[in-house]
Amino acid sequence: MANARYSIGSLAVAALFTLPWVGVWATGSVDTLSTVLQVLVAGSAVLGASFLLAWGAETAEKDVPRAFALAVLAVLAVAPEYAVDALYAYQAGANPGSGGGDLAVANMTGANRILIGLGWSGIALFSIYKARSSGDTAVDRGDGFLSSAVKLDESIATEILFLTAATVWAFLVPFGMLGGGRGIDIVDMLVLVGLYVTYIFVIIRGDIEESEAHVGVPAYLQGFGRQLRIPIVLGLFVYSGFLIFTAVEPFAHGLEAIGVNYGIPEFFMVQWFAPLASESPELIVTAYLVNKARTTASFNALISSKLNQWTLLIGTLVVVYSIALGQYGALPFGEKQAAEIWLTAAQSFFALAILINFRISMKEAVVLLVLFLSQVVGEFVLIQTMSEAAAESASVTLLLAFTALYIVLGVGLFASRFDDAKRVASLSRSQFRGTADASEVKADD
C-alpha cells in the first residue's frame, strides 16, 4: 500500500511538471512568453517527461527484450535532437546556398560529441560516486577512487559492433560517395539507416530476460495485469514523446537566445547549447537509472542513443534537405564541418576502444571529459579572440589536431585489447544466430 501511494504520488508530481507546457502549447501562447519563462516552462516539461519515459521503459522490460525497451527509450529521449537538426536541414534546403547545411552538420556533430564527452564520461563518474553509498555491483571499486571502474554488460557487444561499423563509415562521409563535393548523400542514408534497421531486427529477436527487481513506480506498474500494463506503458511512451518533441525545441532556442544576448556567437550556440538542451532528457533518464543502482541499464541506454544518433540522425538529414529542396540533393557542408565530422568519428573510435573490454575506468572517463572540454573551450577562445576568417582557419587546425590525438589513443587501446575485440565479434555472432546462451562462445575461445 505504501509503495502504491508513493508511486501514484510520483506519477502525479511528474505530470504536474508537464501541465504548464501542455496548457501553453494547447492555447498556442508559446510566443507570448518571455524567453526566460519559455525556458522554465519548457524545461519543466522536459524534466517531467524524462521521468515518465524512464518509468515506462523500466516497466516495459517485463514484456519485451531489455535491449529493445532501451532502444525505444533512446529513440524517444533523443527525438528532440532529430527535430532541432531536421529544422536546420530543412532551412538549408529551403534556402540553397545560405550555408544552412553547415548549421545542420554542426548541430549533429555537437550532439554526438556531447553524448560521449559529457554523457558517457559523466554517467561513469556519477556511477562510481554513487556506488560508495548504493553498493551498485556494476561498479568495481578499486583501492582508490581513481582506480574504480564501471563494468558493462556483455550484451552490448552487438551495439559496439554496429557502432564501430557506423564510425568507420562516418570517416568516409566528408569525401562524398557520389562526387560533386562534400555532402551527406543517398549512399550515406542507405548505409547508415540500413545499419540501424539491421540492428533493431537483431535485438528484437532476443529473448525476454528475467526482469531485474524494480522498486518504486516501475515495480508498481509491473504489478498490473498484462492487458492493463501494456496500454499504460504505451501511454507513458506517447505522452512523454509528445512532450519531449514539442518542448525541447523552444527550450533549446530559448537558451540560444539567452546565450546570444550575453555575447556568445550564434554558431557556437547552435553547435553546443542547442544540442545540450535537446540531449537533456537522455542525460536525466540515465542519471535517474544510476541513482537506482541500475548503471548497466544506464550505459546500455547511452550506447543505444549514440548508435541511433550516429546512424539515423545523419542518414535522415539528406531526406529532410531534399524534401525542402523539392528534388534530390546531397546536404552540402564546408571544410570546417568536414573536420567536425572527422573529429566526431575519431572521438567515437576512441570511446569504442575504451568500451571494447566492457569496462570504463575512472581514469578513462576523466580523459574523455577533459579531451571534450579542452576542444570546446579551445575553439571558444579562438572565436572570441580572432577575426571570423582567422578563427575558422585556426579552428580547422584545432579540430584536425584533436582528431589525430583521438585516433592515436584509440589505435593504442585497440592494439592492447585485440583479444577483447575478438570477444566482441564472437558475442555479436552469437546474437545474430539467435543464441541465448553467449557462454558457449567462451567455451569456443
HELIX and SHEET records of a PDB file:
HELIX    1   1 ALA A    2  THR A   27  1                                  26    
HELIX    2   2 VAL A   30  THR A   32  5                                   3    
HELIX    3   3 THR A   35  ALA A   60  1                                  26    
HELIX    4   4 ARG A   66  ALA A   77  1                                  12    
HELIX    5   5 ALA A   79  ALA A   94  1                                  16    
HELIX    6   6 GLY A  100  ILE A  114  1                                  15    
HELIX    7   7 LEU A  115  TRP A  120  3                                   6    
HELIX    8   8 SER A  121  SER A  134  1                                  14    
HELIX    9   9 PHE A  145  SER A  147  5                                   3    
HELIX   10  10 GLU A  154  ILE A  156  5                                   3    
HELIX   11  11 ALA A  157  ALA A  170  1                                  14    
HELIX   12  12 VAL A  173  PHE A  175  5                                   3    
HELIX   13  13 ILE A  186  ILE A  204  1                                  19    
HELIX   14  14 GLY A  216  GLN A  222  1                                   7    
HELIX   15  15 ARG A  226  ASN A  261  1                                  36    
HELIX   16  16 GLU A  266  PHE A  268  1                                   3    
HELIX   17  17 MET A  269  PHE A  273  3                                   5    
HELIX   18  18 ALA A  274  ASN A  291  1                                  18    
HELIX   19  19 THR A  295  ASN A  308  1                                  14    
HELIX   20  20 GLN A  309  LEU A  313  3                                   5    
HELIX   21  21 ILE A  314  LEU A  325  1                                  12    
HELIX   22  22 GLU A  335  LEU A  355  1                                  21    
HELIX   23  23 MET A  362  THR A  385  1                                  24    
HELIX   24  24 GLU A  388  SER A  416  1                                  29    
HELIX   25  25 PHE A  418  PHE A  432  1                                  15    
HELIX   26  26 SER A  439  ASP A  444  1                                   6    
SHEET    1   A 3 VAL A 139  ASP A 140  0                                        
SHEET    2   A 3 ALA A 149  LYS A 151 -1                                        
SHEET    3   A 3 ARG A 359  SER A 361 -1                                        
END                                                                             
